[in-house]
Amino acid sequence: MRAWRDFAVDLERSLDYAGDCPIGTLGSQLAETDPDARKEVAAGFTLWEKSVVDGLEARIVVNERGRGVDHAVVLVYVLRLVALPC
């Protein structure tokens, strides 16, 4: 699995991250067919989301305008922008 993951990451880098992510695609396919895998995939995405939100929080300078901002909501907007077709 690690070798496949490393291959998938290298492939994405070589394509400059264009197109679908094979890791995300595999997760989606597993979640569709296996209830136990669905729980594991959901837990993995939750962990990934927390890591991204934590990273955003560590980099956001909180000022008067930024107080009370829900960083998880900011993350959703960032991901939506990234997912927009060019």
C-alpha positions, 0 to 999 in steps of 0.5 A: 500500500505504501508503494502504491501511495508513493506512486500515486503522490509522485504521479499527481506531482508529475501532472501538476495535480491536474485531474482526479486524485487516485487516492481520493478515488480509491477512498470513494470506491471503497466507501461505496461498497464496504460499510466498514471501509466507509467508516474508515474513509470517513474517519480519514477525511475527518482527520485530514480536514482537522489537519487542514483546519489546524494548518489554516488556524496556525497561519491566520493572523487573528485581528479584530476582523478575524475574531470569531471566524470559523476556520472550518467554514473558511476551509470549505470555501477554499476547497470549493474555490480549488475545485472550480474548473478553470 
